[in-house]
Every structure is written in C-alpha cells, then in structure tokens.
Amino acid sequence: MCGIFGYWDRARRALPADALEAMAQRLAHRGPDDEGIWSQPARGVAIGNRRLSIIDIGGGHQPMVSDDGQVAVVQNGEIFNYIELAADMRARGIELRTHSDTEVILRLYEHEGIAGLAKLNGMFAIAIDDARQDAMYLVRDRIGVKPLYVADDGERVVFASELKAMLPWTSARNGLDAIDLEAVHHYLTFNYIPAPWTIWQGVKHVMPGTWMKFTRTGVETHRWWDLSLQREQHYEFNAWAEEFMSILDDATRIRLRADVPWGAFLSGGVDSSTIVGLMARHVQSPVKTFCIGFADPRFDESEFAAEAARRFGCEHTMEVAELNMLERWPHVLYHLDQPHGDASFMPTLRVSELAAKHVKVVLTGDGGDELFAGYDKYSEFFGRDGIDALDDNTFRRSFFDSISLFTPQAKLALYQDSVAKHLSSIDSFDAAASRWFDESAHHGRLNQALYLDMQLLLSGNNLVKPDRMGMAVSIEARTPFLDWRMMELAFRSGGDTKLHAGDKKHWYKKAVAPMIGHDLAYRKKQMFTVPVGEWFRSSSYAWLNSTLEGSGLLAKLFKADVVTGMLEQHRAGTANFTRELRALAALALWAKPFE
C-alpha cells in the first residue's frame, strides 16, 4: 500500500524538484516508511512513490527500474498472486532480484507488455514510464479498489493517488472557482461524486479496469477488464456453494501474504464473520480482530462481533467509542479530498485508528453486499408490486430514482438561478448511469441493479471508505470478496440465488452458515453508522445551522430559503431530510479550507 504521483510533459518541460517533493509529502500518510522518485527532467517525466512497506520490506523500494534504465514502475496496492507469477517467470528463465510484488509488475511488463498486466490478481494503481516508447501508462485495478487521479491539459499530465497531491498543478489552484458544477450536480444525486468526475474541473478519476497511455501527441484509453462479459448460468446449489467457498477461501488465503502484522475488521455481520472464519483456517496463531462499540444499543454490534471472535478463537479488541463524532468530520473530509455525505466514514476512521495500534494490514468484508444483494434497498425495491411488469426503460429509471438523493426537480429548485440554468440540461441518469444499464442488459434485473452499484457505488464511495480511512492512519485494507474470480462468479449467478422471497444473500448465507453458524448468518443486517439525523433535530441543530449558513460555497450555489426550509422541516419532524442535510453539510465542511 502506497501513494504514487508524477507527471508527463509533452513539451519536455521539467516540474521543479521541490514540486515533486511537495507531492510526496502530501501523500506521506499513505506511505510513511519510504520515498522514491524516478525523474528524467530532459524528457519531462517523473514518477514517485510513498511506501507503506508490507511485502519484502528491505527489497521492495520503489520506483523499480529495468536493468537498462528504460522502464520504471511505481504502484499503490498489492499483487496477491505475485508468488505464483514470480515462480512462473523463474521457470521461464526470467531473473528476479527481490521478493517484491512490484518487481513482478516490472518484469511482466518488460516481457509481455501492457497486456501482461491482466495476469495480476490484486488491488492496484500503477504508473509505468517507458522511455523505449516515449510513453507513460496509468493502470487501475479491475473494480477500483485503489484510487488514481489524472489531469491532462493537453500539454502536461499530472497524476496522484489523492487529489491533495495534485492541487497546485491543476485547475484547483484557482480555488472554488475551479469547482466542476456538473460534479456537484451528480453529487446531489448519488451522495458522492461518481467516477470519472471529481470536484475539480479538468481532474478525472481513471476508470476502474482501464489503462491510459500518454504520448507526445495525445492519450489512448483502453478497458482491459469488463465484468459485463459474464453470462448468467444455471447452477444447482451444492455445485454453486462449492465453487463459491473454494474461490473465497483462496481469495482470503492469498490476501494473508504480508511481512507485517495483520488482522481483520469484525462487526459480527455475515461478511466480516465469513472472512474471519476463512482466515482462521489458514493460520496457526489467533486472528487479530477489531471492532468499536457504542453505548446506544441501536447502533452497537459489538456483542455479535464478540460471538464471532469466540467462535473462531480470535484475539479480539473492542473499544466503546463516543457516538457523536461530528467533530471528526472535517478531518475525515480532508482525507477524502471530496465531499461525501456518508456518515459511516467517521466510525470507519475510528475502527481504523484502533486497528493501527496493533497491525498494518486488515481484511474486510467489503463488496459482499453489492455482489450478492445484501442491502435492504434491493429487497424493498424488488418487493414492490408491479416491478416485474415495468418495461426496461421504466425499470431502469425507477431503480435509479429509488437510490437517488435529490430528485432532478429538487436539485433545480435548490440551485441559484444562474446555476440552475447551467445545469438544467444535464441528467445524472443519462450522464452517469445509463451506460451501465446498457452494458448489463443481458442480465436479469437484479443483476443489472447490482452491476450499477458495482460500477458507481463501490469505486465512488464504499471502497473509498476503507482506503482513505485506513490510509489516514497508515494501514492497508484488503477485500477478498473483490477478487476478480468472485466478482465473475457473482455475475454468472442469477438473481434468484441472491434475493429469494425477500431473503437477501440467499445462497451465500446458506453456503456459509455451517462455518459461521445460523445465528450470525441470518442475523438482521445492521448498518455501520451513527444517528446524524437525530442530532440535527436536537443537540447538533445549532452546529448544523451555523455550518450551512456560514458556507460561502453553499451561498453561491444554493438558495438560502430552500436550505433553511429543509433544516426547519427536519427539526420540526414534518420531514426527514437527514441524507440531504448530511450531503449539504459535507459539501460546506469540505469547502471551508478553500474559502
């Protein structure tokens, strides 16, 4: 796990050395153990790395450079099948001088080119400077576990793992005047900014499963992995369960490869309990597990986590946290670099801080809900009367509307007139969602809904959470459910294996129940969050009112009377605007340092 950064200048202009060092320092939390920069000023190129040393601590310094000095590689992430790839290379007579997964990337690229990177099983963002081609590649993993941002003004390309490292060399140097209004428009729909947009004009998120090749004359973008190519198949349960458990077991096994202490986040839910149960199969010593509890029993899962820890003989650490974490929100948003209306980032930071006292790597259950229909929103939507009778276009729009934060009409009513005029012709469904429905049209409707969330919600929000909150305290989060083999199995599995008569994760829970026990497998899902909406009506009303009223950005974008109306209706209990007010507060708090 690391932070990467660099630039590529088509006119061969060098970025000052102190600028590169500034980029490195802004990513120091992602990689506190080591720093390296490969710079060729005469070519106008440099790539750099801040390293969190996990594999081959002594020999894994980055950048990794070819013997002839023509190819240099940096990566953020881990290649979990690096041992098998290295063994294959040695069998073919290819010399490797370290036990680093980054050298495996370098040698694979040297001998097989960019197409060879499809052999990687991992989570990664990679930059490759190839002087032989006079080109630079940026590569992002299949589903976007690791972040990678890029700005290309036609002359200079700047990239980094986090936006904060890029800001002085992008449009963001102009402050809030450089905000991308279309990104804000989509934020108000999704509660996060979906890729490829970012909050800043001219700065994009490299899309998951793609590589970009930058040359002196332009840029080429290629999608190297496409989940939609899977076709639903008929399975008998026993055969499906055997394949499911085999893949997830191996995905967990290879994610235990590390030369530093590791553990797991354990909530006692089906996902984290399953991962911990599989971890316990592969190790001799007790698995270190971590959770936080709350005094309010409505939000406290600690008893279920303790039950799972006892079942698998874990070394379990639990701390009771303060429920009201609003004072941590600005710090959270600093690490996010963009507004996010999801309150669960705050408790995720808290459990990451707990784990960081003991380990440098954690395994998590992220991805299970999106792959196997674990959220209530799926059972609620597909349980509605008449859904099956909808035509395709009406179904797509209906599901999209069911997950949207503000409706199109509500957004236009909220905007200042000049902003509404600028954005009135932009439909978030057409811009950000319709392509994913088109790609998955050959699937059943539940899998179409899940595919949309895989492409938008995961990389836009749910995977941002463990990455940024873990990196804020310099720990690495690994996600076995997002092994490419598991993702492909999930989209070969029909909707009836996932949601049956309202039972979410239908076959998945049946498959893991013998290992984790019936009670943990079938306990009601509890969201990992805090009751922000209640606080907004009572103890935190004054804070929220001050935050919203005092925001210059909100005053510029939104009508004050509409914002005030939402706040007062929420306080009076005549409407529930929890999610909308959270999103506006996050936008205001994010913008404050720039005002």
C-alpha positions as CSV (number, residue, x, y, z in Angstrom):
1,M,0.0,0.0,0.0
2,C,1.4,3.3,-1.0
3,G,0.8,6.6,-2.6
4,I,2.0,7.3,-6.2
5,F,2.4,10.6,-8.1
6,G,4.2,12.1,-11.1
7,Y,3.9,14.0,-14.3
8,W,4.4,13.7,-18.1
9,D,5.1,16.8,-20.1
10,R,4.6,16.6,-23.8
11,A,6.9,19.6,-24.4
12,R,9.6,18.0,-22.2
13,R,9.4,20.7,-19.5
14,A,10.6,19.6,-16.1
15,L,8.5,20.1,-13.0
16,P,10.7,21.5,-10.2
17,A,12.2,19.0,-7.8
18,D,10.6,20.8,-4.9
19,A,7.2,20.4,-6.5
20,L,7.8,16.6,-6.7
21,E,8.8,16.6,-3.1
22,A,5.7,18.5,-2.1
23,M,3.6,15.9,-3.9
24,A,5.4,13.2,-2.0
25,Q,4.8,14.9,1.4
26,R,1.1,15.3,0.8
27,L,0.9,11.6,0.4
28,A,3.2,10.7,3.4
29,H,0.3,9.2,5.4
30,R,-0.2,6.6,2.6
31,G,3.4,5.7,2.8
32,P,5.3,6.6,6.0
33,D,8.1,4.1,5.6
34,D,9.9,5.1,2.4
35,E,10.1,7.5,-0.5
36,G,11.4,7.2,-4.0
37,I,11.3,9.4,-7.2
38,W,12.4,8.4,-10.7
39,S,13.0,11.7,-12.6
40,Q,14.1,12.4,-16.1
41,P,13.9,16.2,-16.5
42,A,15.2,16.1,-20.1
43,R,12.2,14.0,-21.1
44,G,9.8,16.0,-18.9
45,V,8.8,13.0,-16.8
46,A,8.9,11.8,-13.2
47,I,7.1,9.1,-11.2
48,G,7.3,8.8,-7.5
49,N,6.1,6.7,-4.5
50,R,5.5,7.0,-0.8
51,R,5.7,3.4,0.5
52,L,3.9,1.6,3.3
53,S,6.2,-1.4,3.5
54,I,4.1,-4.6,3.5
55,I,5.9,-7.2,1.3
56,D,9.7,-7.6,1.0
57,I,10.3,-4.7,3.4
58,G,14.0,-4.5,2.7
59,G,13.9,-5.1,-1.1
60,G,10.7,-3.5,-2.2
61,H,11.9,0.1,-2.7
62,Q,10.1,1.9,-5.4
63,P,10.4,3.0,-8.2
64,M,11.5,-0.3,-9.7
65,V,13.7,0.3,-12.7
66,S,14.7,-2.1,-15.5
67,D,18.3,-3.2,-15.9
68,D,18.7,-0.9,-19.0
69,G,17.1,2.1,-17.2
70,Q,14.4,2.3,-19.8
71,V,11.3,1.3,-17.8
72,A,10.4,2.5,-14.3
73,V,7.3,1.3,-12.3
74,V,5.5,2.5,-9.2
75,Q,2.4,1.0,-7.7
76,N,-0.1,1.6,-5.0
77,G,-1.6,-1.6,-3.7
78,E,-0.7,-5.3,-3.6
79,I,-0.4,-8.1,-6.2
80,F,-1.7,-11.1,-4.2
81,N,-0.7,-13.7,-6.8
82,Y,2.9,-12.4,-7.1
83,I,4.4,-15.6,-5.7
84,E,2.8,-17.7,-8.4
85,L,3.7,-15.1,-11.1
86,A,7.3,-15.0,-9.9
87,A,7.6,-18.8,-9.9
88,D,6.3,-18.9,-13.5
89,M,8.8,-16.2,-14.6
90,R,11.8,-18.0,-12.9
91,A,10.7,-21.2,-14.7
92,R,10.9,-19.3,-17.9
93,G,14.4,-18.1,-17.1
94,I,13.5,-14.6,-16.1
95,E,15.6,-13.3,-13.2
96,L,14.0,-11.6,-10.3
97,R,16.3,-10.0,-7.7
98,T,13.8,-9.3,-5.0
99,H,10.7,-10.8,-3.4
100,S,8.7,-7.7,-4.1
101,D,5.4,-7.8,-5.9
102,T,6.4,-4.5,-7.7
103,E,9.3,-6.2,-9.4
104,V,6.8,-8.8,-10.7
105,I,4.9,-6.0,-12.4
106,L,8.1,-4.6,-13.9
107,R,9.3,-8.0,-15.3
108,L,5.8,-8.9,-16.5
109,Y,5.6,-5.6,-18.4
110,E,9.1,-6.0,-19.8
111,H,8.4,-9.4,-21.2
112,E,4.7,-9.3,-22.1
113,G,3.9,-5.6,-22.5
114,I,0.8,-3.9,-21.1
115,A,-1.4,-6.8,-21.9
116,G,0.5,-8.9,-19.4
117,L,-0.9,-6.9,-16.5
118,A,-4.2,-8.8,-17.0
119,K,-2.5,-11.7,-15.1
120,L,-2.4,-9.6,-11.9
121,N,-4.8,-10.6,-9.1
122,G,-4.8,-7.7,-6.8
123,M,-5.7,-4.1,-5.9
124,F,-3.5,-1.6,-7.6
125,A,-2.9,1.7,-9.3
126,I,0.2,1.6,-11.4
127,A,2.3,4.1,-13.3
128,I,4.9,2.9,-15.9
129,D,7.4,5.2,-17.6
130,D,8.6,3.5,-20.8
131,A,11.4,5.5,-22.4
132,R,11.5,2.9,-25.3
133,Q,8.1,4.0,-26.4
134,D,8.5,7.5,-25.0
135,A,5.2,7.0,-23.2
136,M,3.7,6.7,-19.8
137,Y,0.9,4.3,-18.7
138,L,-1.5,4.7,-15.9
139,V,-3.3,1.4,-14.9
140,R,-6.2,1.0,-12.4
141,D,-7.4,-2.3,-11.0
142,R,-10.5,-4.1,-12.1
143,I,-13.1,-2.6,-9.8
144,G,-11.4,0.5,-8.5
145,V,-10.2,-0.6,-5.0
146,K,-7.2,1.7,-5.4
147,P,-7.6,5.4,-6.4
148,L,-5.8,7.1,-9.2
149,Y,-6.5,10.7,-10.4
150,V,-5.2,12.4,-13.5
151,A,-5.2,15.9,-15.0
152,D,-4.3,16.4,-18.7
153,D,-4.4,19.9,-20.1
154,G,-3.1,18.8,-23.4
155,E,0.5,19.8,-22.6
156,R,1.2,18.4,-19.1
157,V,-0.2,15.3,-17.4
158,V,-0.2,15.2,-13.6
159,F,-1.4,12.2,-11.6
160,A,-1.6,11.0,-8.0
161,S,-3.3,8.7,-5.6
162,E,-5.1,11.6,-3.9
163,L,-6.3,14.9,-5.2
164,K,-4.5,16.9,-2.5
165,A,-1.1,15.9,-4.0
166,M,-2.1,17.4,-7.4
167,L,-3.9,20.6,-6.5
168,P,-1.1,23.2,-7.1
169,W,-0.6,21.9,-10.6
170,T,-4.2,21.7,-11.7
171,S,-7.2,24.0,-12.1
172,A,-7.8,23.7,-8.4
173,R,-5.1,26.3,-7.8
174,N,-7.9,28.8,-8.7
175,G,-9.8,27.7,-5.6
176,L,-13.5,27.2,-5.5
177,D,-13.9,29.0,-8.9
178,A,-12.4,25.7,-10.3
179,I,-15.2,23.5,-8.9
180,D,-16.9,21.3,-11.5
181,L,-20.6,22.2,-11.3
182,E,-21.5,19.0,-13.1
183,A,-19.7,17.0,-10.4
184,V,-21.7,18.8,-7.8
185,H,-24.9,18.1,-9.7
186,H,-24.1,14.4,-9.7
187,Y,-23.0,14.5,-6.0
188,L,-26.5,15.7,-5.1
189,T,-27.9,12.6,-6.9
190,F,-25.6,9.9,-5.6
191,N,-24.3,11.3,-2.3
192,Y,-20.8,11.0,-3.7
193,I,-19.1,12.1,-6.9
194,P,-19.1,9.2,-9.4
195,A,-16.1,8.4,-11.5
196,P,-14.7,9.8,-13.8
197,W,-15.8,13.2,-12.4
198,T,-14.1,14.8,-9.5
199,I,-14.9,18.0,-7.7
200,W,-12.3,19.9,-9.7
201,Q,-12.6,20.9,-13.4
202,G,-10.1,19.1,-15.6
203,V,-9.2,16.4,-13.0
204,K,-10.6,13.0,-13.6
205,H,-10.6,9.6,-11.9
206,V,-9.0,6.9,-14.0
207,M,-11.8,4.5,-14.5
208,P,-11.6,1.0,-12.9
209,G,-10.4,-1.8,-15.2
210,T,-8.7,0.7,-17.7
211,W,-5.3,1.8,-18.6
212,M,-4.3,5.2,-20.2
213,K,-1.3,5.6,-22.4
214,F,0.1,9.1,-22.7
215,T,2.4,10.1,-25.6
216,R,3.7,13.3,-27.0
217,T,0.7,13.6,-29.3
218,G,-2.2,12.5,-27.1
219,V,-3.7,9.8,-25.0
220,E,-5.2,6.4,-25.6
221,T,-7.6,4.7,-23.2
222,H,-8.3,1.0,-23.1
223,R,-10.6,-1.0,-21.0
224,W,-8.7,-4.2,-20.0
225,W,-11.4,-5.9,-17.9
226,D,-15.1,-5.9,-18.4
227,L,-17.4,-7.6,-15.8
228,S,-20.4,-7.3,-18.1
229,L,-18.9,-10.1,-20.3
230,Q,-20.2,-12.6,-17.8
231,R,-23.4,-14.5,-18.6
232,E,-25.8,-15.9,-16.1
233,Q,-25.8,-19.7,-15.8
234,H,-28.0,-22.2,-14.2
235,Y,-26.5,-23.7,-11.0
236,E,-27.5,-26.4,-8.6
237,F,-27.0,-25.1,-5.0
238,N,-24.4,-27.6,-4.0
239,A,-22.2,-27.0,-7.1
240,W,-22.5,-23.3,-6.6
241,A,-21.7,-23.4,-2.9
242,E,-18.6,-25.5,-3.6
243,E,-17.3,-23.0,-6.2
244,F,-18.2,-20.0,-4.0
245,M,-16.4,-21.3,-0.9
246,S,-13.4,-22.5,-2.9
247,I,-12.9,-19.1,-4.6
248,L,-13.5,-17.1,-1.4
249,D,-11.2,-19.4,0.6
250,D,-8.4,-18.9,-1.9
251,A,-9.0,-15.2,-2.2
252,T,-8.7,-14.9,1.6
253,R,-5.6,-17.2,1.7
254,I,-3.6,-15.1,-0.8
255,R,-4.6,-11.9,1.0
256,L,-2.8,-13.1,4.1
257,R,0.5,-12.6,2.4
258,A,2.4,-10.0,4.3
259,D,5.7,-9.4,6.1
260,V,4.0,-7.3,8.8
261,P,1.2,-8.0,11.4
262,W,-2.3,-8.3,10.0
263,G,-5.8,-8.7,11.3
264,A,-9.4,-8.0,10.3
265,F,-12.3,-5.7,10.9
266,L,-15.1,-7.8,12.6
267,S,-18.6,-6.5,13.0
268,G,-20.3,-9.8,13.5
269,G,-22.2,-9.4,10.3
270,V,-22.2,-12.2,7.7
271,D,-19.5,-10.7,5.5
272,S,-16.8,-10.0,8.1
273,S,-17.6,-13.2,10.1
274,T,-17.2,-15.2,6.9
275,I,-13.8,-13.6,6.1
276,V,-12.5,-14.1,9.7
277,G,-13.7,-17.7,9.6
278,L,-11.7,-18.4,6.5
279,M,-8.7,-16.6,7.8
280,A,-8.7,-18.8,10.9
281,R,-8.4,-21.9,8.6
282,H,-5.0,-20.7,7.2
283,V,-3.1,-19.5,10.3
284,Q,-1.7,-21.1,13.4
285,S,-2.0,-18.1,15.7
286,P,-5.3,-16.4,16.6
287,V,-6.6,-13.9,14.1
288,K,-6.4,-10.4,15.5
289,T,-9.9,-8.8,15.1
290,F,-11.1,-5.2,15.8
291,C,-14.4,-3.5,16.3
292,I,-15.9,-0.5,18.0
293,G,-19.0,-0.5,20.1
294,F,-21.5,2.2,21.0
295,A,-23.4,2.8,24.3
296,D,-26.6,3.2,22.2
297,P,-27.8,-0.4,21.6
298,R,-29.4,0.6,18.3
299,F,-26.0,1.1,16.7
300,D,-23.9,-1.3,18.7
301,E,-22.9,-4.6,17.1
302,S,-20.1,-5.5,19.5
303,E,-21.9,-8.5,21.0
304,F,-22.2,-10.1,17.6
305,A,-18.5,-9.4,16.9
306,A,-17.6,-10.9,20.2
307,E,-19.7,-14.0,19.3
308,A,-17.8,-14.4,16.0
309,A,-14.5,-13.9,17.7
310,R,-15.2,-16.6,20.3
311,R,-16.3,-19.0,17.5
312,F,-13.0,-18.7,15.7
313,G,-10.7,-18.2,18.6
314,C,-9.7,-14.7,17.7
315,E,-7.6,-12.2,19.7
316,H,-10.4,-9.7,19.8
317,T,-10.0,-6.0,20.6
318,M,-13.1,-3.8,21.1
319,E,-13.4,-0.2,22.3
320,V,-16.5,1.7,23.1
321,A,-16.5,4.9,21.1
322,E,-18.3,8.2,21.5
323,L,-21.4,8.0,19.3
324,N,-21.3,11.7,18.3
325,M,-18.2,12.1,16.1
326,L,-19.2,15.2,14.2
327,E,-16.0,17.0,15.4
328,R,-14.1,14.4,13.4
329,W,-15.9,15.2,10.1
330,P,-13.5,18.0,8.8
331,H,-10.6,15.6,9.4
332,V,-12.4,12.8,7.5
333,L,-13.1,15.2,4.6
334,Y,-9.5,16.3,4.4
335,H,-8.5,12.7,3.7
336,L,-11.4,12.2,1.3
337,D,-10.5,15.2,-0.8
338,Q,-14.1,15.5,-2.0
339,P,-17.5,15.8,-0.3
340,H,-19.1,12.6,0.8
341,G,-22.5,12.5,2.5
342,D,-21.9,9.1,4.1
343,A,-21.7,9.4,7.8
344,S,-20.1,5.9,8.2
345,F,-16.7,7.3,7.2
346,M,-16.4,8.6,10.8
347,P,-16.8,5.2,12.6
348,T,-14.6,3.6,9.9
349,L,-11.9,6.0,10.8
350,R,-12.3,5.2,14.5
351,V,-12.0,1.4,14.0
352,S,-9.0,2.0,11.7
353,E,-7.3,4.0,14.4
354,L,-7.9,1.1,16.8
355,A,-6.5,-1.5,14.4
356,A,-3.5,0.7,13.6
357,K,-2.2,0.3,17.2
358,H,-1.7,-3.4,16.5
359,V,-1.4,-4.2,12.8
360,K,-0.5,-2.7,9.4
361,V,-2.9,-4.8,7.3
362,V,-6.6,-5.7,7.8
363,L,-9.0,-7.9,5.8
364,T,-12.6,-6.6,5.4
365,G,-15.9,-7.9,4.1
366,D,-16.4,-5.0,1.6
367,G,-18.1,-6.0,-1.6
368,G,-20.3,-8.7,-0.4
369,D,-23.4,-6.6,-0.3
370,E,-23.0,-5.3,-3.8
371,L,-22.2,-8.7,-5.3
372,F,-24.9,-10.7,-3.5
373,A,-27.7,-8.2,-2.8
374,G,-27.2,-7.5,0.9
375,Y,-28.8,-4.1,1.2
376,D,-32.4,-3.5,2.2
377,K,-32.8,-1.3,-0.8
378,Y,-32.7,-4.3,-3.1
379,S,-35.4,-6.3,-1.2
380,E,-37.5,-3.2,-0.8
381,F,-37.4,-2.2,-4.5
382,F,-37.8,-5.7,-6.0
383,G,-40.5,-6.4,-3.4
384,R,-42.8,-3.7,-4.8
385,D,-45.9,-4.6,-6.5
386,G,-45.8,-4.3,-10.3
387,I,-42.0,-4.2,-10.7
388,D,-41.9,-7.2,-13.0
389,A,-44.5,-5.6,-15.3
390,L,-42.4,-2.5,-16.0
391,D,-40.8,-2.1,-19.4
392,D,-37.0,-2.0,-19.4
393,N,-36.6,1.8,-19.6
394,T,-39.2,2.4,-16.8
395,F,-37.5,-0.3,-14.6
396,R,-34.1,1.4,-15.1
397,R,-35.3,4.8,-14.3
398,S,-37.4,3.6,-11.3
399,F,-34.4,1.8,-9.7
400,F,-32.2,4.9,-10.3
401,D,-34.8,7.1,-8.7
402,S,-35.1,4.8,-5.7
403,I,-31.4,5.3,-4.9
404,S,-31.1,9.0,-5.8
405,L,-30.7,11.6,-3.0
406,F,-32.2,14.7,-4.6
407,T,-34.7,14.3,-7.5
408,P,-33.9,16.3,-10.6
409,Q,-36.7,18.7,-9.7
410,A,-35.5,19.1,-6.2
411,K,-32.0,19.9,-7.4
412,L,-33.2,22.6,-9.8
413,A,-35.4,24.2,-7.0
414,L,-32.3,24.2,-4.7
415,Y,-29.9,25.9,-7.2
416,Q,-29.4,29.6,-7.6
417,D,-31.0,30.7,-10.9
418,S,-27.6,31.0,-12.7
419,V,-26.5,27.6,-11.5
420,A,-29.9,26.0,-12.5
421,K,-29.6,27.5,-16.0
422,H,-26.1,26.0,-16.3
423,L,-27.2,22.5,-15.2
424,S,-30.8,22.2,-16.3
425,S,-29.9,20.2,-19.4
426,I,-27.8,17.6,-17.6
427,D,-29.5,14.4,-16.4
428,S,-27.4,12.4,-13.9
429,F,-29.1,9.2,-15.1
430,D,-28.1,9.8,-18.7
431,A,-24.6,11.0,-17.8
432,A,-23.6,8.6,-15.1
433,A,-25.9,5.5,-15.0
434,S,-27.4,4.6,-18.4
435,R,-24.3,3.1,-19.8
436,W,-24.0,0.6,-17.0
437,F,-27.6,-0.5,-17.6
438,D,-26.9,-0.8,-21.3
439,E,-23.8,-3.0,-20.6
440,S,-25.7,-5.3,-18.3
441,A,-28.9,-5.5,-20.3
442,H,-28.4,-9.2,-21.0
443,H,-28.6,-9.9,-17.2
444,G,-31.7,-10.3,-15.1
445,R,-32.9,-7.1,-13.5
446,L,-31.5,-7.7,-10.0
447,N,-28.0,-8.2,-11.5
448,Q,-28.5,-5.0,-13.6
449,A,-29.1,-3.1,-10.3
450,L,-26.1,-4.8,-8.7
451,Y,-23.9,-4.0,-11.7
452,L,-24.8,-0.3,-11.5
453,D,-23.7,-0.3,-7.8
454,M,-20.5,-2.3,-8.6
455,Q,-19.6,0.4,-11.2
456,L,-20.7,3.5,-9.3
457,L,-21.2,2.9,-5.6
458,L,-18.2,0.8,-4.9
459,S,-15.5,2.9,-6.6
460,G,-17.3,6.2,-5.8
461,N,-18.0,5.6,-2.1
462,N,-17.9,2.2,-0.5
463,L,-14.3,1.4,-1.4
464,V,-13.2,5.0,-0.8
465,K,-14.1,4.3,2.9
466,P,-11.6,1.6,3.8
467,D,-8.9,3.0,1.5
468,R,-8.9,6.7,2.8
469,M,-9.8,5.9,6.4
470,G,-7.1,3.2,6.5
471,M,-4.5,5.3,4.8
472,A,-5.3,8.2,7.1
473,V,-3.6,6.1,9.8
474,S,-1.3,4.1,7.5
475,I,-2.9,0.7,7.4
476,E,-3.9,-1.3,4.4
477,A,-7.3,-2.8,3.8
478,R,-7.8,-5.9,1.7
479,T,-11.1,-7.1,0.3
480,P,-11.4,-10.9,-0.5
481,F,-14.9,-10.5,-1.9
482,L,-13.5,-8.3,-4.7
483,D,-11.1,-11.0,-6.0
484,W,-11.8,-11.0,-9.8
485,R,-12.8,-14.7,-9.6
486,M,-15.5,-14.0,-7.0
487,M,-16.8,-11.0,-9.0
488,E,-17.2,-13.0,-12.1
489,L,-18.9,-15.9,-10.3
490,A,-21.3,-13.4,-8.8
491,F,-22.4,-12.2,-12.3
492,R,-22.7,-15.7,-13.6
493,S,-25.2,-16.3,-10.7
494,G,-28.8,-15.4,-11.4
495,G,-30.8,-13.1,-9.2
496,D,-32.8,-15.9,-7.6
497,T,-29.5,-17.1,-6.0
498,K,-29.2,-13.7,-4.3
499,L,-32.7,-12.5,-3.5
500,H,-35.4,-15.0,-2.9
501,A,-38.8,-14.2,-1.2
502,G,-37.1,-11.2,0.4
503,D,-34.1,-13.2,1.7
504,K,-31.0,-11.2,0.8
505,K,-27.7,-13.1,0.0
506,H,-29.9,-16.2,-0.2
507,W,-27.5,-18.9,-1.4
508,Y,-24.4,-17.1,0.1
509,K,-25.8,-17.3,3.6
510,K,-26.9,-20.9,3.1
511,A,-23.3,-21.7,2.0
512,V,-21.5,-20.1,4.9
513,A,-24.0,-21.0,7.7
514,P,-22.2,-24.3,8.5
515,M,-19.0,-22.4,9.1
516,I,-20.2,-19.2,10.9
517,G,-23.4,-20.6,12.5
518,H,-27.0,-20.0,11.7
519,D,-27.4,-17.0,14.1
520,L,-24.6,-15.0,12.5
521,A,-25.5,-16.0,9.0
522,Y,-29.1,-14.9,9.4
523,R,-29.0,-12.1,11.8
524,K,-30.7,-8.9,10.6
525,K,-28.2,-6.6,8.8
526,Q,-27.2,-3.5,10.8
527,M,-25.7,-0.5,9.1
528,F,-22.4,0.7,10.4
529,T,-23.4,4.3,11.0
530,V,-24.4,7.0,13.5
531,P,-27.7,8.8,14.1
532,V,-26.8,12.1,12.5
533,G,-30.5,12.8,11.7
534,E,-31.4,12.8,15.3
535,W,-28.6,15.1,16.3
536,F,-29.6,17.5,13.5
537,R,-33.0,17.8,15.3
538,S,-31.5,18.4,18.7
539,S,-28.0,18.6,20.1
540,S,-26.3,19.4,16.8
541,Y,-29.0,21.7,15.3
542,A,-27.1,24.9,16.1
543,W,-23.9,23.4,14.7
544,L,-25.6,22.4,11.5
545,N,-27.3,25.7,11.1
546,S,-24.0,27.6,11.6
547,T,-22.3,25.2,9.1
548,L,-24.8,25.7,6.4
549,E,-25.4,29.5,6.9
550,G,-21.7,30.2,7.1
551,S,-20.7,28.5,3.9
552,G,-19.7,30.8,1.1
553,L,-19.9,27.9,-1.4
554,L,-23.4,26.9,-0.4
555,A,-24.5,30.6,-0.7
556,K,-23.0,30.7,-4.2
557,L,-24.7,27.5,-5.4
558,F,-28.0,27.2,-3.5
559,K,-31.0,29.3,-2.5
560,A,-30.8,30.1,1.2
561,D,-34.5,29.9,1.8
562,V,-34.7,26.4,0.3
563,V,-31.8,25.2,2.5
564,T,-33.4,26.9,5.6
565,G,-36.7,25.3,4.8
566,M,-35.3,21.8,4.7
567,L,-33.5,22.4,8.0
568,E,-36.6,23.7,9.8
569,Q,-38.9,21.0,8.4
570,H,-36.4,18.4,9.6
571,R,-36.1,20.0,13.0
572,A,-39.8,20.1,13.4
573,G,-40.2,16.4,12.4
574,T,-42.5,17.2,9.5
575,A,-40.0,15.8,7.0
576,N,-36.9,13.6,7.2
577,F,-34.1,15.4,5.3
578,T,-31.3,13.6,7.1
579,R,-29.4,12.4,4.0
580,E,-29.9,15.7,2.1
581,L,-28.7,17.8,5.0
582,R,-25.8,15.5,5.6
583,A,-24.8,16.0,1.9
584,L,-25.0,19.8,2.2
585,A,-23.1,19.8,5.4
586,A,-20.3,17.7,3.9
587,L,-20.1,20.0,0.9
588,A,-19.8,23.0,3.2
589,L,-17.2,21.4,5.5
590,W,-15.2,20.2,2.6
591,A,-15.2,23.7,1.0
592,K,-14.3,25.6,4.2
593,P,-10.5,25.4,3.9
594,F,-10.7,26.8,0.3
595,E,-12.9,29.8,1.3
